[in-house]
């Protein structure tokens, strides 16, 4: 396993981050794996050198954090892993102060997350989305106070517009508050709108990028077809994923198929290798419900695409509407 600093911070993370959204309560998501079925994936990830695990309070209404905490405690020392979680969405009902990025919700949410994780602190605490209903000053000061209180080591953000991220980062710098070290945004071969503004901004600011959905929720690996077929339980039950991609994307999927077949590797390896070669990527967040998903991610670290293959993968991309910010 290779490691890379998260942005300009001193925090070193594995080039693959294990996304823990897959592990949770099947009653809330049909494709979620309960504790016993999740165990082998965390064990294998740690054996392979993964030290970076990403969850969120809203995944399976908190069940993902519970599983994350139990399995990491079982197989790793706390100081050896980097644990990331998120705050924004409601957990267990739409209470007036139960969502968003108000000071009240942030403080309640971090204590709830730590309790579920059975941990004293989070290595990386991320705002899951931008909150237009809370003053940016309130959010950034609250996050700064979490760091000062020792509950959080670093802070990060997730999908939003570049101007929103720049505003938050500037306000933190202006007031001497803790700044974001990472951005977890929507990015893959069939969704590259982040290349216009967000990625250049991250490079300029020295912020690490840990993209979600690097395989386009399985679209790049074949779990959906051009004709609209949904071939896995997740594809069949993932309403949010259905809003992100369209039929035009399958021209690029076909290119992935061609290169994968010529190389004798999986589509996942090709799509992840493309991403891992980008200098602005720290670690894609990879979900795994089958052991082969993990093995493909490990193999992608060793797969080097030729310049001609990269052009072939990228040249068909067409501009599209922004997605993933809500």
N, C-alpha and C positions, 0 to 999 in steps of 0.2 A: 504494500500500500504506500502511495505517495501522500505527502502532506503539504499544505500551503497555508500561509498566513491569511487570515480573514481581513481583507483590505489592508489598511495601514496599521492595524492593531497588532499586538504581539501574540494573538491567539492562533495556534496552529490547529488546523482541522484536516481530516482525511479528504481526499479528492472526491470521494463518494459520501454523501450524507444519506443515512437511512431514514426515509419518511415513515413516520409512525401512524399516519392516518389509516393505513391498512389494518391496524390492530385495534380492536375495540369491541363493540357490542353488535352482533349480527342483527339484533332487533332494531337498531337504528339505521344500519347500512347492511344490506344483504350480503355484500362482499367482504365485510369486516371479519377478521379472525379473532376468536376469543383467546384468552391467556395461554391455554395449553397448546394451541395451534400456532401461536405467535412465537413461542419459546425458541424453536429451532432457528428462526430467522435472526433473532437478536444474537444468539450464541454464535452462529456462523459469521455474522457481520463482525463481531468482536474478534473472532479467531483470524479473520482476514485482515484485521488492522483498522477497520472503521472505528473512529472514535467520536463521530458526529451524529447525533440523533435529533430529529426535528418532530415536534408534536404541536398541539394547540389545545386550549381549554375546550374549544367547541367540537373537537373530533369525538364522535360518539358520546356527546354530552359529558365529556370528562373521562370516559372509560379508557381512551387511548393514553391519557396521562397516567392513569392507574397502572395499566399494563407496562408502560415504559418504565415507571419507577420500580415496579416489582422485578422485572427482568434485568434491568441494569444493576440493581442491588444484588441479584443472584449471581451475576457473571462478571462484574467489574467493580473496581474501587472507584469511589466517587470522583477522586482527583484525576482519574485516567480518562474520563469521558467528558464530552462537551454536549450539554443538554440544552436544547432550545425549545421554547414554547411561545405562544402568541396570545394576544388579548384584542378583542373588539366585539366579536359576535356573542349573542346571548347563549347562556348555558342553562337549560332547564326552565324555559318560560320567558315571555317578554315583559319583564318587570321594568318600571320606569327608569331605574338606574342600573339595569342589568346588562347593558350593552354600550358600545361606543368607547370613547377615550377620555371620559371625564376623570378627574382626579379620584373621585369616589369609586368609580368602577375599576380603574386601574389598580388601586390599592386592594380592593376586595378580591379582584381576580387573581392577583399574584399570590396572595395568601392562600386562596382556594387551590391554585395550581400546585403550589409547594406542598400542601397537605396531601393532595392526590398523588403526587410524585414521591412523597415521603423524603423530601430533600430540604436542605436549609437555604439553598440559593439556586438560581438559574444562571447558567453561563451566558445565555443569549435570550433576551426577552424582546419579542418583536410585536409591533402593532400590525394587526392582521389586515387592516385597511385604513384609509384616511377617513377621518370623521369630520364632515363639514359642519356639524352641529356643536362642536366644542372648540373654543379658542385654542389655537396652536400653542400659545404660551402656557396654557393650563396643562396640556398634554406633555409638553417637553419638560416643564418643571417637575411634574409628577414622576416622569421617567428618570430624571436626574436624581430625584430624592430616593428612588428605589436603589440606585447605584450607591448613593451616599450611605444608605441604611444597610448596605451589604446583602440585600436580597437578590440583587442582579449584578452580574459582572460587566456585561456589555449590552447594548441595545441595538435593535435592527428594525427595519420597516418591511412592508410587503406592498403588493400591487397598488400603484397610484400614478398620477401624472408627474412628470419630471418637475414641473413648477411647484407642485405641492411638496415634493421631497426637498427641493432646493430651499423653499421657504422655511421648512422645519429645521433643516440643517443650519441655515443661516442664523435663525433665532437662537439655537443652542450655542453657536459660536459667539454671537453677540453678547450673550448673558453668562458666558463661562460655564455652561451646562454640558453634560455628557452628549456627545454627538453619535449618530448612527454609524456603526461599522459595517453594516450589511444591508443588502436589498434582496428580498425574496420575491421575484417577479415571474410573470408568465412568459416563458421563452422556450422555443423549440424550432425544429426545421420548418414547421408549417405555421408558426406564429412568431414573426420577427419584428413586429412593430417597435419593440423596445430599442432596436438599433438606431432609431431616428433621434431620440433625445435622451432617454434614460441612460442607456449604456455609455454614451460619451460623457454624461454628467458624472456617472459613477467612477469612470476612469479618471476624470479631472479631480474629483474629490478624494480619490483613494479609498473608495468603498467597495467591499467585496460583494460579488453577485452569486447568490445561491438559488438558481431558478427552480420553480415548481413546474410540474408536468413536462419534464424533458422529453418524454415519449408521447406527448399529446394525449394523455390518458389512454394510452394503448393504441391510438389510431395509427401511429407509425409502426406498430408491431403486428397489425392485422386484426385487431379485435372488432373493427368496424369495416364495412365495405362501401364502395362507391354507390351501390344500390340501396344503401340504408340498412343493411343487415347488422345486427348487434350480436356478436358471437360469444360473449362472455357474460357472466352474471353482473360484473361491474358495468359493462357497456349497456346492458339492458336496464339497469336501475340507476344510472348516473345521470340524473336530469340536468345538473349543472354542466357536465361534460358535453351534453348534447347541444348546448348553446354556443360552444366555443369554436367548433370546426364545421366545415361545409364540404360539398362534393368537389369543389375545385382543388381542395387540398390533396386529393388522391393522385394527382399527377406527380406530386413530389413523393408520395408514398411509393408510387411505381418506381421512381428512381432509386429509392432506398432498397426496394426489392431487388432491382437489377444489380446493384453494387454488392449487396449481401450475398446474392447467389453466386456472383463471380468470385467473391472472396471465400465462399464457403463458411460464412458466419451468419449470425442472426441479424434481423433488422435492428433489434435493440442495440447490438454492438456498434453498428454503423451510425445510428442516430446519436448515441452517447459519445462515440469517438469524435464525431463532428463537433459536438459541444465542448468536449474536454480540451480540444486543441485551441479554443478561443482564449486569448490571454486574459480577457476580462472575467472569465468564469472561475470561481473558486471551487465550488462543488455543486453539481446538480443533485437535487433531492429525488431519490429513487425509491419508489414503492415496490414491495415484493410480497406477493401472495403465493408464489411458487419458487422453489429453491433456484430454478433456472434463471429467474429474474435477477437474483443476486450474482450468480455466476456470469451472466451476460455483462453486468456492470463491471465486475472485476476484469473480465476479458477486454472490455472497451478501453481500459487504461493502457493496454499494450498495443491496441490497434491504431496504426498510423495511416491516415488517408492520404492519397496523393493529391497534389494541387488540381489535377484534372477531375478527380472524383469529387472534390469539394465544389468545383465549378458546376459539375453536373447536378449536385444536390441543391445548390443555391439558385441556379439561373432561372428556374421557373416560378420563383416566388412572386406573388402579386400583392400589392397593398390591400389591406382590409381594415375593417372597423376595429376599434379598440375593444378588447374583451378581457375579462378577468379582474376588473377593478371593483366589482360589487359582489 
